[in-house]
Amino acid sequence: MNNVHADITNSFHKNIEIIKEQLHHTAELIVRTIRIGETESFDVALLYLDDLVNADVIRDFIITPLFLFQNIKKNDSGPFIDNLASRHIRASSVEIVSYF
């Protein structure tokens, strides 16, 4: 892996492609896209390296809460990602980054 940082863009799909490129398209990278929300829906992506995580923990504490919470709105107080990370993902630590 190189040490070049890439800024996060406004493009959901471009960000995923940049991460794949940075990790040299490893088969270990799992990309799980999820659409959340009912009246106003958003695509979110969960990316992780398969051998480094417990799939049950990912399912129980990240994916399931995202599916259960359907009333999320972009105009809630604070940035969308901060609201999502602090209120809806049940993990001990969530890190929000602006580059990778």
NULUMDO-460360 format. One record per residue (C-alpha): residue in one letter; residue number from 1; y, x, z. Coordinates in steps of 0.02 Angstrom, whole numbers, plus 50000, padded with zeros to 5 digits. Layout:
# NULUMDO-460360
   residu   num       v       u       w
        A   NUM       Y       X       Z
...
# end
This chain:
# NULUMDO-460360
   residu   num       v       u       w
        M     1   50000   50000   50000
        N     2   50173   50067   49959
        N     3   50318   50072   50080
        V     4   50442   49981   49968
        H     5   50516   49826   50049
        A     6   50537   49670   49945
        D     7   50666   49539   49989
        I     8   50610   49360   50006
        T     9   50677   49256   49862
        N    10   50717   49071   49849
        S    11   50562   49048   49742
        F    12   50408   48994   49839
        H    13   50287   49049   49702
        K    14   50378   49213   49666
        N    15   50367   49262   49850
        I    16   50179   49234   49848
        E    17   50161   49337   49689
        I    18   50265   49479   49764
        I    19   50153   49483   49918
        K    20   49998   49485   49808
        E    21   50070   49631   49710
        Q    22   50119   49725   49868
        L    23   49939   49707   49928
        H    24   49869   49759   49758
        H    25   49790   49588   49727
        T    26   49659   49618   49861
        A    27   49521   49488   49872
        E    28   49546   49490   50061
        L    29   49714   49401   50045
        I    30   49694   49215   50073
        V    31   49836   49103   50014
        R    32   49829   48925   50079
        T    33   49965   48810   50015
        I    34   49998   48649   50108
        R    35   50114   48504   50071
        I    36   50190   48435   50230
        G    37   50302   48285   50262
        E    38   50294   48105   50205
        T    39   50464   48043   50150
        E    40   50527   48217   50111
        S    41   50385   48338   50072
        F    42   50385   48527   50071
        D    43   50263   48657   50011
        V    44   50221   48790   50138
        A    45   50102   48936   50119
        L    46   49993   49023   50245
        L    47   49944   49199   50193
        Y    48   49823   49307   50290
        L    49   49693   49442   50267
        D    50   49522   49363   50285
        D    51   49435   49499   50385
        L    52   49579   49515   50509
        V    53   49589   49337   50572
        N    54   49479   49206   50650
        A    55   49472   49062   50525
        D    56   49441   48936   50666
        V    57   49601   48990   50753
        I    58   49699   48977   50590
        R    59   49630   48802   50561
        D    60   49652   48738   50740
        F    61   49821   48812   50785
        I    62   49913   48823   50620
        I    63   49840   48714   50481
        T    64   49794   48561   50585
        P    65   49965   48548   50670
        L    66   50049   48560   50500
        F    67   49945   48415   50433
        L    68   49974   48311   50589
        F    69   50162   48327   50587
        Q    70   50230   48221   50446
        N    71   50409   48185   50501
        I    72   50483   48356   50472
        K    73   50652   48358   50385
        K    74   50750   48500   50309
        N    75   50910   48440   50390
        D    76   50844   48448   50569
        S    77   50945   48562   50683
        G    78   50932   48745   50635
        P    79   50851   48825   50484
        F    80   50694   48740   50419
        I    81   50580   48890   50448
        D    82   50641   48913   50627
        N    83   50609   48729   50664
        L    84   50436   48737   50585
        A    85   50386   48897   50677
        S    86   50452   48850   50849
        R    87   50405   48666   50856
        H    88   50250   48643   50751
        I    89   50143   48799   50743
        R    90   50037   48815   50899
        A    91   50012   49003   50901
        S    92   50061   49127   51036
        S    93   50178   49222   50922
        V    94   50258   49180   50755
        E    95   50364   49309   50667
        I    96   50493   49256   50538
        V    97   50540   49392   50415
        S    98   50671   49410   50279
        Y    99   50579   49550   50189
        F   100   50402   49614   50178
# end
